[in-house]
Amino acid sequence: MGKEKQKTFTTLDGWAMGTGAMIGATVFVASGLMAGVAGPASSLSFVIAAAVTLIIASCYCEISSAFPRSGGAYIYPKETMGKAGESVSFLTGWAFYGGQGLGSAVLALTCAFYVEWTLNLIGVGLPVGTNVFAILTILVFGIANMIDTRLGNAIQLVSTFAVIAALLIFIIWGGANVDRKLLTPFMPKGFGSVLSAATLCWATYGGWSAIPNMSSEFRNPAKDVPRSMILSLVTCGVTFGIIGVVMNGLMPYAQLAKESAPLAAAAATFTSKGALIIAMGGIFAAVSTLNGLMMSGSRMIYAMGKEGSLPKMLGKVNPRSGTPVTALGVTMLGMLFLAWTGLVSIILQMVAFVTAFSWVISCLCIFALRKNRPEVVPAFHVPFYPVTPVIAIILSIFMVTRMDGKAILIGTAWIIIGFIVYCLFHKTGLKRFCVIKKEEG
């Protein structure tokens, strides 16, 4: 097996990946639904969801700085929970991969829909079907990341800055055209609706948790990973909150709830050029999110293959590029299948649940770290221990209780499938042929 390539990621790269992974699904897709639930106060929902997630992320900062390796949530239980850690690690990694890895196929379809919407705006039709366009998009980004993560990383930086530029234009230009009458009453359906709206975007804030999965790519992971997570969450929380105010000030919230492209529709109320800019921003947002989750999702099964929890071929890297080609290929094939068959909508319903599952386990690892591994000194310590991890776990469970029952059912089914795979793989002779032997010397 060849040597892995030199580490190149910085805090800026991590910020771009985390921010890009959060922008797409949240502000361009969920914002209209949130407005329908909470009215203008949906802007406050963005901030509440970000604050809740920031508490959870602070726990991740400690555990990720203690074990800065590819695999993120999959690695932590194995390192801290002793004998039980292996099985818990597998289920955590399985849950994360199903939600943040394969589930990201929907972003390819989102990109296709925005491209079609943009072309229709200028009087040109999409030359191929949206499913075909989505498949081509997955192939392009999958191959780009297989060639070299620096290429995928460059795409990530460019697309993230392009999206932020489009959103800033919306904030400034749209803010000058806000009708304050549309913002009153600010909370027409009560504070409970604000919390309900927060659950709609909470899971889509999960893009930050993709950063620890890329720990092995960072120059200084112990410091850069926590910084990247916090910066990306603060960036998105503040930006989304402001956008929520502007959006609701441009169009009645009941109408926003009916729009498939709420930001573009809001921008169209004062200029067609603004609508085109936002539509382009939606394309870049989908691209940025797709690329970020494809990179991080593949690192999850790469780590599981390298550690011997899945077939060893998944844990190999290309000798020339240093990229986990097999893991990327499997992830790409799974996404292609979902995009082609239309199962993406079903997978998306479990994303929120399985992501919350992995977050809770990672927060529990903080306690296991302090108790079982006192010799490990993380570069970052969660503030107000043990109160913060307890609050993070309680908030995660509370958010899950606000989710749709179907999402909980499908998410539970995915975890049960993972348990079956674990039993078949680890309780039979298969594992003997799937463990990578350590190189001598």
N, C-alpha and C positions, 0 to 999 in steps of 0.2 A: 504494500500500500504506500502511495506517495506521500510526501510531506504536505501538510496543509500550508496554504499560502500565507504571506505576511499579513498581520492584522492591519486594517486600514481605517476602520470606523472611528469617528470622533463623536463628541457630544452633539455636534451639529447634525451629523448623519443620523444618530439615534433620534434626535428631535424630529427630523424630517420623516423618518419612518413611522414614529408613533403618531405624529400629527397627521400625516397623510393617511394612515390607517383609520383614523377617527373621523376625518372630515367627510368622506364620501357618503356613508350610510346615514350619518346623523343629520347634518344640516341640510343636505340636498334631498333627502327622502323623508325622514321622520318629522321634520319641522312643521309640515302642513298638518299631519295627524295630531301632533302635540297642540297646535293652535286650536284644533277642533275640540280637544279635550278640556283645555284650560284657558282658552282665549289669550289675550295679550300677556297674561301671567305665565304663559308657556316659556317666556324668556327667562323667568325666574327658575323654571324647571331645569333648564340647561345648567344653570349655576349650581343648583342643589345636587343634581346628578354628578357634576364634576367634583363637588366638595366631598360627596360620599366616596367616589372613586379615588380621590386623592388620599383619603384615610387608608383605603385598601392598598394603594400604591406605596404608601410609606412603609407598610409591612414588607412589601415586595422588595423595597430598596435595601432593607437589612439582609434578607435571605439571599437576594441576588448578588450583593456585594460579598457575602460569605462564600458563595459558590458560583463565581463568574464563568460559567461554562455553557455551551450550547445545550438547549433542552429546557431551560427555564423551569417551569412548574413540574416537569417530569423528574428533574434531578433532585429537587429539594426533599421530598419524602424519603428517598433512598439514602440520602446523606444524613438525615436526622432522626428517622423513626426506627432504626434498628431492623429487626427481622420483619416487622410488618411493612417496612418501607418499600420493599420491592413490589408487592402487590398494589399498594396505594399509589406508588409512582406510576405503575402501568396504567391504572385507571385514570389518574390525573392527566397523564400524557395523552391517553386515548380521547378523553373528553375535550381537551384543548384542541387536538388535531381535528376532531370532527367539527368543532365549532369555528375555530379561526383558520383552519387549513382548507378542508374541502368545502366548507360553507361559504368561503369567499368567492366561489364560482358565480354567485349572484352579481358580483361587481362587474363581471364581463358582460352580463346581460344588461345591467344598468348603463354601462358604457354604450352598448348598442342602442338602447332606447334614447339616450341623450343625443347620440350622433344622428339617429333618425329624426328626432325632434328638431335638431339644429338644421339639418338639410331641408326639412319641410318648411322651416321658417324662411329659407331663402329660395324656396320653390324647386328644390331638387330632391328626388327620392333616393332611398338607400338601395344600391344596386343588388344587394343580397339580403336574405332574410336575417332577422335579428339573431336567431340562433346560430346561423352560420358565421355572422360577424363576431359573436361572442366566442365561438370556438377558435376563430382566427386570432382573436385578441389573446386568449389563453396561450395559444401556441407561440405567439410572438414573445410574450413576457416569460414564458417557461424557458424557451431557447435562450433568451437574453441572459437569464440568471444561470443557465447551465454553462454558458460560455465563460462568464466571469461575474461574480457578484458586484464588482466595481461598475460594470455596465448597468446592472439592475439598480445599483445604488445611485448612479448618475441620473437615471430616469426618475428615481424617487425624489431626488433633490429638485430637479427641474419642475416636475409635476406639482410638488408640494408648494413651491414658491409661486407657480402659476395660479394655483387655486387660491392661495392667500391673497394674491394681487387682485383676483376677480372679486373676492369677498370684501376686500377693502374698498374697491370701487363701488360695490353695492352699498356698503355702509355709508360712505361719504356722499355719493350721488343720491342714493335712496333716502338718506337721512335728511337731505335738503328738501325732500318732497313729502315728508311724513305729515299725515293729517292727524293731529293730536286727538281729535274727536273719536277716532277709531280705537284709541288706547283707553277709553273710558266706557264702562267700568273696567278697571285693570284686571280684577279677579272676579269675573261674572259668575263662576260656578263654585266658588269657595276654595279653601286651601287644600282640601282633599283632592280636588281635581289637579292641582299643581303637582302633588306627589304622584298621582296616577300618570301624568304626562312625563314626569321624571323617569319612570320605569321604562317608558318607550324608548328613551335615548340612552338609558344607563348602560345597557349591554353593548351599544354601539361605541361607547367610550372605551370598550375593551381593547382597542387598538394599541394602547400603551403597553399592555401585557405581552405584546409581540416582541418588544425590545429585549427582555432578558433572554429570549430564545436565540438571539444573535450575539450573545455575550462573547463567544470565541472570536468574533470578528472585530471587537473593539481593541484599540491600542491600550487603554487603561480601563478595563471593564468595571473594576471595583468602584471607580468614581464616575465614569462616563455613563454607565447604565442608570444609576439612580438619578443623575442630573437630567438625562434624556427623558425619563419617565415623568418627572415632576414638571419640567419645562413644557412638554407636549400637552399635559393635562391643563396646566394654567393657561397656555395659549388658546386651547380649544374652549375651555370653560368661559373665559372672558369674551372671546370672539363670538361664540354661539349666542351668549346672552345678549350682546349688542345687536346681533343680526335678528334675533327674535323680536326685539323692540321695533326695529326698522321695518321688518316684514309685516308685523301686525299693524303698523302705522300706515301701510300702503294699501292694504286690502282687508276687508272684514274677515274675521277669523273663521266664520262659518264657510265662507267661500274658499279660503285657503285649504281647509280640510278636504275639499273636493278636487283639488289640483294635484296632478301626478308630478308636476314640476313646480312646487310652490314658490321657490325663490325666483325662477324665471318669470312666472306669472305675475308676481309682485313687481318685478322690475319692468314688466311690460305695461304697467299702469302709468308710467311716466315717460318711457322711451323704448322704442323697438331695439335700439342699439344696446341698451342696458340688458334687455332680455337675451340678446345674442351673446353678450359677454358672460352672463350668468350661465347660459346653456353650455358655453365652452368651458366655464369653470366646473360644471357638473361632469363633463367628459374627463377633464384632468383629475377631478376628485375620484372618480371611479377607477381611473388608471392608477392613481397613486395608492389607493386602498388595496386594489387587486395586487399590485406589485409588492407592497409591504407585507401583506398576509401570505402571499405565495412564498416569499423568502422565509418568513418566520415559521410558517406551517411546515415547510419541508424540513427545517432544522429540528422540529420535534421528533419526527420519525427517524431522522438521521441520528439523533442522540439515542433513541430507543434501540436502533440497530447497532450502534457502536457499543452500547452498554450490554447488549445481549438479550434485550427484552423482545426484539423482533428479529427477523432474518438478518444475518450479518452483512449482506450485500447493501442494505439500506444505510449502513454506517461507514461506507467507503466514500472516498473523495477522488476526484479526477487528479491524476499525478501532475498534470500541467496547470490546470486552473485552480486546483484546490477546492473546487465546489462539490457538494454532495449530489452528483448527477443522478444517481439512482433514486434518492429520496425526492429530488425535484421531479424526476420523471413520473414516479408513482403519484405524487400530488397532482401533477398536471393531468395525468390520465383520469384520476378521480374527478377532477373539476370538469374535464371535457365530457365525461359521462353524465354528470349532473346537468350541465348546460344543454346537452343534446336531448336528454329524456324528459326534462322539465321537473325533475325531483328537487330542484334547488329550493323551491318554495317550502317544501317539507323540511329540508335540512335547516333552513333559516329559522324555523320555529324552535329548534332545539338549541340554537347558538347561545341565546341568553342564559338558558338553564345550565348547560354544560360549562359555559364560561364561569358562571357563578360558582359551580361545583369546584372548579380548579382554583378559584380565588380563595374559597373557604379552606381548602386543604393547605394551600400555601401559607395562609395566615396561621393555621395550626402548627405549621413547621417552625414558626418563630419560637413557640414554647418548647418544642422538641429540641431545637438548636441550643437554647439556653441550658436545658437540662442535660442533654445527652452528649453535646459536643462543646464543652467549655473551653477546649483548646483552640477552637476556631474563633478568631476575632474579626468580625465584619468591619468593613471600612465605614459603614453607615449603621447607626443604631436608631431604631424606631423610637420616636419621642413618647414619653409618658407610658413606658412599659410597666405593667401588662395591660393597662387600660385600653390603649390604642388597638392592639390586636383583637381584644374582646369586642370593642365597639365595631370594628371592621367586620367581624363574623356576624354579629347581630344585624348590622345594616344589610349585609349580603342576603341573609335569610329573610329579612323583611322585604327586600326588593323581590325575592323569588315568590313570596306569598302574594305579591301584587300582579304576578304574571298570569297569562292565560293558561287554563288547565291543559290545553292541548300541547302547549310548549313544554310544560312539565312532564307530560306523558311521553312525548317523543324523545325528550332529553334523557329521561330515565331508561327508555328502551335502548338508546345508543350506549349508555353506560353498562347496561346488562349484557349487550352484545360484546362489549369490551371485556367484561368479566369472563364470558364464555371463551373468547379468543385466548385470554390469559391462561385459563385452565387447560385448554387444549394444547397450548404451546409449552407451558411450564410443567404440566403434569404428565407429559408423554416424553418420548425420546427425541422429539423435534429439536429441543433446545441444544442438545449435544452438537448439532451440526450448524448452529446459528450463533455461536459465541466467537467473537474475534480474539484470536490469540495475541497477547501483547508482544510487541517486537522486542527482541533481545537487544540488550545494550541500549 
